[in-house]
Amino acid sequence: MTGHTTARQRLTAELLDALRTDGGVRVVTGEPGCGRSTFLDHAARLFRAGPVRHVRADRAHELDDALRTATASGPLLLCVDDADLWDAPSRAALARAAARIRETGVRTTLLLTVAGHRPPPPELSDLPVLRLGPLTPAEAAPLIRERADSEVAPAVREELITEAEGNPALLLALVRRLSPARLSGRRALPRPLVDGEVLADVAGDRLPGDPGGLLLTTAAAARATGEEDADADLVLRACRAATDTPLPDLLTRSEGRLRFRSALMARAVYALAAPEHRRAAHLALAEAAREPEDILPLLHRSWAVPDPALAASLASAATDPASTTPPALRRTALVRAAELTPDGAERARRHLAAAEQTLLAGGVADALRLLDQARGPSAPTWVRGGAELLRGAVLLADGPVEDARESFLLAADLLPPTAAARATLGAADAAWSAGDPASCLSALAPTRTPPTLPLAQACVRVPQEPAAPDEHPRRGGAARVGATAPRPEGVAPVGDVSRDHRDGLRAVLLARFDLAAAPLRRVVENGLHGTDPDRLLRSAAAALMLGDVTSARRAGARALAAARTHSSAALEPRALEYLAYAELRAGRHQLARTHAEEGLRTAERTGQRNTAAHHHAVLALAASIEGEADLVTEHAEAALRTARRHGLAQAETLAHWAAARADLGAGRPREAAQRLGPLVRPGPRRGHFAVWMLAVPCFVEAAASAGRPQLAAAVVEDFTLWAACGADPQAPSQLLRCRALLAAPDTADELYLRALDRHDDTTGDFERARTELLYGKWLRRRRRLREARTRLEEARLGFERCGAPLWAQQAAAELRAGGAAPTAAPAASSGAGDLARLTPQQLRIARYVAEGATNREVALSLSVSTRTVDYHLRNVFATLGLRSRVELVRLVEQEEKTGARL
């Protein structure tokens, strides 16, 4: 069974379950090829409550009889396919039947499908709608495997999924088109991969006439910008149409924009138009533009009249540093300029510039294809070096980091000295991610860095005219230290900032924190005084190395805002990663979780699997605090899948740490110690050199609780060095707690008290509550019950404040073991006590469901699987004693009215 099939069946089962208490009627819609008819088939097979009847337009008169039968005998499922194609009287009968089901509660479920690329029939427009969305990559991959007659190379599979944009019918048409040699990667794929023939196979028979050219002109305008809609005024001027011109059914207008109801139909309209008609549409758009020398009119003119003379103008407009043009449009212009350029060297340079903009826009796979065209035999040496430099940055975000290091080192050999310095910094970044400190130090060696140039000379983008040998794409980067400094991606511009970054990082690697502070502080301050997202990311990383979480959060937030302002989609997941780690360091794990959930979505959308792995690791760490074992497992396994494939030692260590902390929170110290031991103790399996020490407090607690404190003595001495460097605000209090766990009874008391005093100097309830819990356990074992109760109650309240219910249960169990019941929480207003019994993740899911989201939509919002949402929702219903989503909605609404907060 394919992923597509199982996903659709899960969605169908959810819908059938919801319809039992939600009116019983749903209109299923979506673009051509999305699988509406298949969805009905799934519903018919899954419906077990009673009979299923498929109703055709010529049998509409049977609807009343069917409803009477259902009233008398039991539940019934009515399925109506392509209801929009019924005649008006039959649709009216269908609407009356739907109204009766919704108003009277007849035990009947009615599912009807309508096309999503046209307006819904007026008779059915008021009915609730379920729009079938695109397949996810995880759903599309097994569909390819099932339908392909031969092996499919991973790169080919990914391109098929990207080009199909989640449309099942288009995906299958592409698979049918390709020969076994092309599917396996032995032969190059045809270009374009999705052409008119493929689109005609999927949607050609659904295309209406276009006498005024409005459809084609809208499609041409959207193609140029890469957006889903187009400027309505521009399109109407190009078509010489009045502003009140009626729109074809395929189009809709909102806030001055024209948009196709179906993205697939927009592609089909353009691809299936005659070439002369496409050229005419582009020429009309160019002539209708207000500013004919802007990038968009130039681009339209280049498609209308493919004149090589336009190439220089396009490249100039696309590389203008003063322009606010988004990277995606710059990329389109540079690719078109390269296509019009006869000179091989100049064409390679423009492909390289296009690859840079593609990467900024979040197109990893497309950037790699453009880089292949930028390093051909006709390309100058510096262009090939620039291509390897950018390839290293791409692989650092989405590929084996050892391969990224080799690309950076090759770039350093090909590039002149100024540019080679950036390449060696990139090689150090890749070695850091791989957990290879020797290679990292080698790349950071001062002898490899050329004399410093003024920043204005060193930071040169791909130029618009023939370049000097040391001009090439600029990329930014930063380094992560510990579990909270995000992984470096890209390379920093040469200059004082990158020299400080290099010197500070090298000092950290050599454990010379006294030498690291000054240069890293300069990196922090320099970044925060500007708006460049790359510098802000380096600033955040340096702040985290210094333990300055306030500056790290500020720099991360500003980097995120700058990335969004500059439309740099590739930088958003990195900025969110910095924010997530900074919040973890500050003890705000719920905020870290929020940033990581958004970061995971953006990383997956932009094809940055390595970045996604680190977001999964953050989510696993946050879930280990909240005590949600299933989420810890899900996110840790996701992080480990990518980490093992791409050599991400840091993400791998973080994922294992999260799993061990979940064991500890669940009262399984022996399992936690066994999992953490190889990571923190000396030996070949020790975790990433910048992360393992952060897991030491967990290991010491696990080893001591499991009755094997002797295993932890050596690592505590190592942890002493880390606590002394000042890079982790929590480390001094954690060190005292570790020493207390291993100390003799006559000294442990004082060490626990000193640890609690040090906690007063830092934020975050979780670590302080852990110390209170361990101290309370220690006091109880020595029969100092009154003192123990005070500490354990403080621990319980602290865990509750930070949303760690499983840890709070540990404290409550210790209180009961000491002969005291936990102090009851203040009574809540009516209904508030119910939702207060849910875990933080259950509360999130309850809120989304109460707003009307399906399980699939909740899963996408929270970056988890539908299976996880199913599991939590069942627990929500069981905990609250509810039987349906309707009851959940009522409970949430009641709490909102009484002021209770989710």
Buried (B, 14 or more C-beta within 10 A) or exposed (E): EBBBBBBBBBBBBBBBBBBBBBBBBBBBBBBBBBBBEBBBBBBBEBBEEBBBBEBEBEEBEBBEEBBEBBBEEEBBBBBBBBBBEBEEEBBBBBBBBBEBBBEEEBBBBBBBBBBBBBBBBEBBEEBBBBEBBBBBBEBBBBBBBBBBEEEBEEEBBBBBBBBBBBBBBBBBBBBEBBEEEBBBBEEEBBEEBBEBEBBBBBBBEBBEEBEBBBBBBBBBBBBBBBBEBBBBBBBBBBBEBEEEEEBBEBBBBEEEBBBBBBBBBBBBBBBBBEEEBBBBBBBBBBBBBEEEEEBBBBBBBBBBEEEEEBBBBBBBBBBBEEBEBBBBBBBBBBBBBBBBBEEEBBBBBBBBBBBBBBBBBBBBBBBBBBBEBBBBEEBBEBBBBBBBBBBBBBBBBBBBBBBBBBBBBBBBEBBBBBBBBBBBBBBBBBBBBBBBBEBBBBBBEEEBBBEBBEBEEBBBBBBBEEBEBBBBBBBBBBBBBBBBBBBBBBBBBBBBBBBBBBBBBBBBBEEEBEBBBEBBBBBBBBBBEBEBBBBBBBBBBBBBBBBBBEBBBBBBBBBBBBBBEBBBBBBBBBBBBBBBBBBBBBBBBEBBBBBBBBBBBBBBEBBBBBBBBBBBBBBBBBBBBBBBBBBBBBBBEBBBBBBBEBBBBBBBBBBBBBBBBBBBBBBBBBBBBBBBBBBBBEEEEBBBBBBBBBBBBBBBBBBBBBEBBEBBEEBBEBBBEBBEBBBBBBBBBBBBBBBBBBBEEEEBBEBBBBBBEBBEEBBBBBBBBBBBBBBBBBBBEEEBBEBBBBBBBBBBBBBBEBBBBBBBBBBBBBBEEBEBEBEEEEEBEEBBEBBBEBBBBBBBBBBBBBEEBBBBBBBBBBBBBBEBBBBBBEBBBEBBEBEBBBBBBBBBEBBEEEEBEB
